[in-house]
Amino acid sequence: MTDATTRLTELLGIRHPIVLGPFGGLSSVELTATVSELGGLGSYGLYGYDAERILATGAAIRAATSAPFNVNLWLPLATDAAPAPDAFGRAVAAVRPIFDELGVRVPEAPPERFLPPFEEQWDAVLELRPAVASFVFGVPPAEVVEGARERGISLIGTATTVDEAVALADGGVDAIVATGLEAGGHRVAFRRRAEQVLVGSISLIPQVVDAVDLPVIAAGGIADRRGVAAAIALGAGGVQVGTAFLRTRQSATTDGHRRAIEQAAAEDTVLTRAMSGRLARGAANRAVREIEEAGAIAPFPMQNWLTGRFRAEAEKAGRSDLQSLWMGQSARLATHDDARDVFAELLAGVPAAAGSVGAA
């Protein structure tokens, strides 16, 4: 391995510099434990989880593996727009035909609180005491960093630009995920509007490596050994991979989502706010097209809550055209159905590591 990969693996207590992307809503205990057992860093996204569910999930992961794992939290984003008084009504009107088609009652009013407080989530993470905690949409507050230090928890921040990476380094994280515009799921920019910071991985990774004296984990567009080798050649200490693992049977997504990943070409994904109110990359399916054409998208998290009412029913009905189908631009390179095969393919791109899955 390179000096950069060794630095990362020693920091995280893992054997191989491969990190599972944390999926908000699509994480599974099985996939997290599988990646950790193989010597990488399994990750689990805790978006929307309350304290009780966080502790139960952590216990389930620990029952499945004794290896280090990571849990991921979304930080509150101060730049989220306050909803206009009529935002909910206009957003409901835009999606009413979808509700009617599925035979689902249109919600009358959103709740006062959409998500558990971050402080409640973090207290549960401290009690859980995972080896690693990662964050998106900001720099963890000083008290979070202090609490992690006291419990021996390594912290990973996520950057979409060099200035975000520098802010994270100054804020006390231990490693940084540099995520390019090719990545699937939400664009986790936090210093400027996400549409203004669409930097590709091949440009972002070496600039972040040059700007911070921390291990850098490359993300975005990496789905096979070639992407891993390229990221490490650019100076990254490791890679974070989402879509290739999301397609596997161990993930918590649907068969329709897996088929969409299998069939997608790079140009088939779009960046849209239609499904959640925040910019995210996924398939341009019918729901995305119709909501965008209607031109009425509520701010996050209101829009995410609203579409979540019909997405759940669409999943039950096997209607992938009406679900959020998050995926990156390299979806076509996600060719394996089993997480072990994905891991072996990725590991083949790590210098002096080919064929060593499970090696001590």
C-alpha positions as CSV (number, residue, x, y, z in Angstrom):
1,M,0.0,0.0,0.0
2,T,1.0,3.6,-0.3
3,D,1.8,5.8,2.6
4,A,-1.5,7.5,2.2
5,T,-3.5,4.2,2.3
6,T,-1.5,3.0,5.3
7,R,-2.2,6.3,7.2
8,L,-5.9,5.9,6.6
9,T,-6.2,2.2,7.5
10,E,-4.2,2.7,10.7
11,L,-6.4,5.7,11.6
12,L,-9.6,3.7,11.1
13,G,-8.3,0.4,12.4
14,I,-9.1,-1.4,9.1
15,R,-7.1,-3.7,6.8
16,H,-8.1,-2.3,3.5
17,P,-8.8,1.3,2.4
18,I,-12.4,0.7,1.2
19,V,-15.3,2.5,2.8
20,L,-18.9,1.6,2.2
21,G,-21.0,4.7,1.4
22,P,-23.6,5.4,4.1
23,F,-27.1,5.2,2.6
24,G,-29.7,7.3,4.3
25,G,-32.7,5.0,4.3
26,L,-31.1,2.2,2.3
27,S,-28.4,1.0,4.7
28,S,-28.6,-2.5,6.0
29,V,-26.9,-4.3,8.9
30,E,-25.9,-7.1,6.7
31,L,-24.1,-5.0,4.1
32,T,-22.4,-2.9,6.8
33,A,-21.2,-6.0,8.6
34,T,-20.1,-7.7,5.4
35,V,-17.8,-4.8,4.4
36,S,-16.4,-4.5,7.9
37,E,-15.8,-8.3,8.1
38,L,-13.9,-8.2,4.8
39,G,-11.5,-5.6,6.3
40,G,-13.0,-2.4,5.0
41,L,-15.1,0.1,6.9
42,G,-18.8,-0.7,6.8
43,S,-21.0,2.3,7.1
44,Y,-24.7,2.8,8.2
45,G,-26.7,6.0,7.5
46,L,-28.7,7.2,10.4
47,Y,-30.8,9.8,8.6
48,G,-34.1,10.2,10.4
49,Y,-33.3,7.7,13.2
50,D,-34.2,8.6,16.8
51,A,-32.0,7.6,19.7
52,E,-33.8,4.3,20.4
53,R,-33.4,3.2,16.8
54,I,-29.8,4.2,16.7
55,L,-28.9,2.1,19.7
56,A,-30.9,-0.9,18.4
57,T,-29.2,-0.6,15.0
58,G,-25.7,-0.3,16.6
59,A,-26.4,-3.4,18.7
60,A,-27.5,-5.4,15.6
61,I,-24.3,-4.4,13.8
62,R,-22.2,-5.4,16.8
63,A,-23.9,-8.7,16.9
64,A,-23.0,-9.3,13.2
65,T,-19.3,-8.1,13.4
66,S,-16.7,-7.3,15.9
67,A,-14.8,-5.2,13.3
68,P,-14.8,-1.4,13.2
69,F,-17.8,0.3,11.6
70,N,-19.0,3.8,10.9
71,V,-22.3,5.5,11.5
72,N,-23.3,8.6,9.5
73,L,-25.3,11.7,10.6
74,W,-26.7,14.7,8.7
75,L,-25.8,18.0,10.3
76,P,-28.5,20.7,10.3
77,L,-28.0,22.9,7.3
78,A,-28.4,26.6,8.2
79,T,-28.8,27.7,4.6
80,D,-32.0,25.6,4.1
81,A,-34.7,28.1,3.0
82,A,-37.6,28.7,5.3
83,P,-40.8,27.5,3.5
84,A,-43.0,30.1,2.1
85,P,-46.6,30.1,3.6
86,D,-48.0,28.4,0.5
87,A,-45.1,26.1,-0.2
88,F,-46.7,23.0,1.1
89,G,-50.0,23.6,-0.8
90,R,-48.2,24.1,-4.1
91,A,-46.0,21.0,-3.5
92,V,-49.0,18.9,-2.7
93,A,-50.7,20.1,-5.9
94,A,-47.7,19.1,-7.9
95,V,-47.8,15.5,-6.7
96,R,-51.5,15.0,-6.2
97,P,-51.9,12.9,-9.5
98,I,-49.3,10.5,-8.1
99,F,-51.2,10.1,-4.8
100,D,-54.4,9.6,-6.7
101,E,-52.9,7.0,-9.0
102,L,-51.6,5.0,-6.1
103,G,-54.8,5.3,-4.2
104,V,-53.1,7.1,-1.3
105,R,-54.7,9.8,0.8
106,V,-53.1,13.2,0.2
107,P,-51.6,14.5,3.5
108,E,-53.3,17.6,4.8
109,A,-50.5,19.2,6.8
110,P,-46.9,18.4,7.6
111,P,-45.8,17.7,11.1
112,E,-44.2,20.4,13.3
113,R,-41.0,18.5,13.4
114,F,-39.8,16.4,10.5
115,L,-36.6,14.9,12.0
116,P,-35.2,13.9,15.4
117,P,-32.9,16.7,16.8
118,F,-29.3,16.2,15.9
119,E,-28.3,16.5,19.6
120,E,-30.5,13.5,20.5
121,Q,-28.9,11.5,17.7
122,W,-25.4,12.5,18.7
123,D,-26.0,11.6,22.3
124,A,-27.1,8.1,21.2
125,V,-24.0,7.8,19.0
126,L,-21.8,8.6,22.0
127,E,-23.5,5.9,23.9
128,L,-23.1,3.5,21.1
129,R,-19.4,4.4,20.8
130,P,-18.7,3.2,17.2
131,A,-15.1,3.2,16.0
132,V,-16.0,5.9,13.4
133,A,-18.7,8.6,13.0
134,S,-19.0,10.5,9.7
135,F,-20.9,13.7,8.9
136,V,-22.4,15.3,5.9
137,F,-23.7,18.9,5.3
138,G,-21.3,20.7,7.6
139,V,-18.5,20.8,10.1
140,P,-19.3,19.0,13.4
141,P,-19.5,21.5,16.3
142,A,-16.6,21.7,18.8
143,E,-18.6,19.9,21.5
144,V,-19.2,17.0,19.1
145,V,-15.5,16.7,18.3
146,E,-14.6,16.9,22.0
147,G,-17.1,14.2,22.9
148,A,-15.7,11.9,20.1
149,R,-12.2,12.5,21.3
150,E,-13.1,11.5,24.9
151,R,-14.6,8.2,23.6
152,G,-11.9,7.3,21.0
153,I,-14.3,7.8,18.1
154,S,-12.6,8.9,14.8
155,L,-14.4,11.5,12.9
156,I,-14.9,11.8,9.1
157,G,-16.2,14.9,7.4
158,T,-17.4,15.2,3.8
159,A,-16.4,17.9,1.4
160,T,-17.5,18.9,-2.1
161,T,-15.0,21.7,-2.5
162,V,-11.5,22.5,-1.3
163,D,-12.7,25.3,1.1
164,E,-15.1,22.9,2.7
165,A,-12.3,20.4,3.2
166,V,-10.2,23.1,4.8
167,A,-13.1,24.1,7.1
168,L,-13.5,20.5,8.1
169,A,-9.7,20.1,8.9
170,D,-9.8,23.3,10.9
171,G,-12.9,22.0,12.7
172,G,-11.0,18.9,14.0
173,V,-12.1,15.9,11.9
174,D,-9.6,13.1,11.4
175,A,-10.2,12.3,7.7
176,I,-12.1,13.8,4.8
177,V,-14.3,12.3,2.1
178,A,-13.8,14.3,-1.1
179,T,-17.0,13.7,-3.0
180,G,-17.2,14.6,-6.7
181,L,-20.2,15.5,-8.7
182,E,-20.4,12.0,-10.1
183,A,-21.6,10.6,-6.8
184,G,-25.1,9.3,-6.3
185,G,-27.4,10.6,-3.7
186,H,-27.4,14.0,-2.1
187,R,-24.9,16.6,-2.9
188,V,-23.6,17.4,0.6
189,A,-22.3,21.0,0.0
190,F,-22.6,23.3,3.0
191,R,-20.8,26.5,2.2
192,R,-22.5,27.4,-1.0
193,R,-25.6,26.3,-2.8
194,A,-25.1,22.8,-4.1
195,E,-25.7,23.8,-7.7
196,Q,-22.7,26.2,-7.5
197,V,-20.1,23.6,-6.4
198,L,-20.2,20.8,-9.0
199,V,-16.6,19.8,-9.0
200,G,-15.6,16.4,-10.6
201,S,-13.6,13.8,-8.7
202,I,-10.5,14.0,-10.9
203,S,-10.2,17.7,-10.1
204,L,-11.4,17.7,-6.5
205,I,-9.3,14.8,-5.1
206,P,-5.8,16.1,-5.7
207,Q,-6.7,19.6,-4.7
208,V,-8.1,18.4,-1.4
209,V,-5.0,16.2,-0.9
210,D,-2.8,19.3,-1.4
211,A,-4.9,21.5,0.8
212,V,-5.2,19.4,4.0
213,D,-2.8,17.3,6.1
214,L,-5.4,14.6,6.7
215,P,-6.2,11.3,5.1
216,V,-8.5,11.8,2.1
217,I,-11.1,9.3,1.0
218,A,-12.2,9.7,-2.6
219,A,-15.9,9.3,-3.5
220,G,-17.9,9.8,-6.7
221,G,-17.7,7.7,-9.9
222,I,-15.7,4.8,-8.3
223,A,-17.2,1.4,-9.0
224,D,-14.3,-0.9,-10.0
225,R,-10.6,-1.4,-9.7
226,R,-9.8,1.3,-12.3
227,G,-11.5,3.9,-10.2
228,V,-9.7,2.8,-7.1
229,A,-6.3,2.9,-8.8
230,A,-7.1,6.3,-10.2
231,A,-8.1,7.8,-6.8
232,I,-5.0,6.5,-5.1
233,A,-2.8,7.8,-7.9
234,L,-4.4,11.2,-7.3
235,G,-3.2,11.0,-3.7
236,A,-6.3,9.6,-1.9
237,G,-5.7,7.2,1.0
238,G,-8.8,5.2,0.2
239,V,-12.2,5.2,-1.5
240,Q,-15.8,5.4,-0.5
241,V,-18.1,3.5,-2.8
242,G,-21.9,3.6,-2.8
243,T,-23.7,2.6,-6.0
244,A,-21.8,-0.6,-6.6
245,F,-22.6,-1.8,-3.1
246,L,-26.2,-0.5,-3.3
247,R,-26.9,-2.8,-6.3
248,T,-26.0,-5.9,-4.2
249,R,-28.4,-8.3,-2.6
250,Q,-27.0,-7.3,0.9
251,S,-28.3,-3.7,0.6
252,A,-31.8,-2.6,1.8
253,T,-32.9,-1.3,-1.6
254,T,-35.6,-2.7,-3.8
255,D,-35.2,-5.1,-6.8
256,G,-36.6,-2.3,-9.0
257,H,-33.8,0.0,-7.8
258,R,-31.2,-2.7,-8.5
259,R,-32.5,-3.2,-12.0
260,A,-32.4,0.6,-12.6
261,I,-28.8,0.7,-11.5
262,E,-28.0,-2.2,-13.8
263,Q,-29.6,-0.6,-16.8
264,A,-28.5,3.0,-16.3
265,A,-26.0,4.8,-18.5
266,A,-24.0,7.7,-17.2
267,E,-26.2,10.2,-19.0
268,D,-29.4,8.7,-17.4
269,T,-28.8,10.3,-14.0
270,V,-29.7,13.8,-13.1
271,L,-29.2,16.2,-10.3
272,T,-32.6,17.2,-8.9
273,R,-34.4,18.6,-5.9
274,A,-37.7,17.0,-6.9
275,M,-37.7,14.1,-4.4
276,S,-36.3,15.6,-1.2
277,G,-35.9,19.4,-1.7
278,R,-32.1,19.1,-1.6
279,L,-30.0,18.5,-4.7
280,A,-29.3,14.8,-5.3
281,R,-28.2,12.5,-8.1
282,G,-30.5,9.7,-9.2
283,A,-32.4,8.2,-12.1
284,A,-34.6,10.6,-14.1
285,N,-37.7,8.5,-13.6
286,R,-41.3,9.5,-14.0
287,A,-41.7,11.0,-10.5
288,V,-38.7,13.3,-11.0
289,R,-39.8,14.4,-14.4
290,E,-43.4,15.2,-13.4
291,I,-42.5,17.0,-10.2
292,E,-39.9,19.1,-12.0
293,E,-42.4,19.9,-14.8
294,A,-44.9,21.0,-12.2
295,G,-42.4,23.5,-10.9
296,A,-43.4,23.3,-7.3
297,I,-40.8,21.8,-5.0
298,A,-41.0,22.5,-1.2
299,P,-37.8,23.0,0.7
300,F,-36.1,20.2,2.5
301,P,-37.2,18.4,4.7
302,M,-40.8,19.2,3.8
303,Q,-40.5,17.9,0.3
304,N,-38.8,14.8,1.5
305,W,-41.6,14.1,4.0
306,L,-44.2,14.7,1.3
307,T,-42.8,12.5,-1.3
308,G,-42.1,9.9,1.4
309,R,-45.8,9.5,1.8
310,F,-46.2,8.1,-1.8
311,R,-42.8,6.6,-2.1
312,A,-43.6,4.0,0.6
313,E,-46.7,3.0,-1.3
314,A,-44.9,2.9,-4.6
315,E,-42.4,0.5,-3.1
316,K,-45.1,-1.8,-1.9
317,A,-46.6,-1.8,-5.4
318,G,-43.3,-2.4,-7.1
319,R,-43.4,0.9,-8.8
320,S,-39.8,2.0,-9.3
321,D,-41.0,4.8,-11.6
322,L,-42.4,6.6,-8.5
323,Q,-39.5,6.0,-6.0
324,S,-36.2,7.8,-5.3
325,L,-33.6,5.9,-7.4
326,W,-30.4,7.3,-6.1
327,M,-27.3,6.3,-8.1
328,G,-24.0,7.7,-9.4
329,Q,-22.8,8.3,-12.9
330,S,-20.8,5.0,-12.9
331,A,-23.9,2.9,-12.3
332,R,-23.2,0.9,-15.5
333,L,-19.9,-0.3,-13.9
334,A,-21.8,-1.8,-10.9
335,T,-21.9,-5.3,-12.3
336,H,-21.9,-7.5,-9.2
337,D,-24.8,-8.9,-7.2
338,D,-22.8,-9.8,-4.1
339,A,-21.0,-7.4,-1.8
340,R,-18.0,-9.8,-1.5
341,D,-17.5,-9.7,-5.3
342,V,-17.7,-5.9,-5.3
343,F,-15.2,-5.7,-2.5
344,A,-12.8,-8.1,-4.3
345,E,-13.1,-6.0,-7.5
346,L,-12.3,-2.8,-5.6
347,L,-9.5,-4.3,-3.7
348,A,-7.8,-5.3,-6.9
349,G,-7.2,-1.6,-7.6
350,V,-5.3,-1.1,-4.3
351,P,-1.5,-1.3,-4.8
352,A,-0.1,-4.7,-3.6
353,A,-3.6,-5.8,-2.4
354,A,-5.0,-7.7,-5.4
355,G,-6.6,-11.0,-4.4
356,S,-6.2,-10.5,-0.7
357,V,-9.8,-10.2,0.5
358,G,-10.0,-11.4,4.0
359,A,-6.2,-11.3,4.5
360,A,-5.0,-10.2,7.9
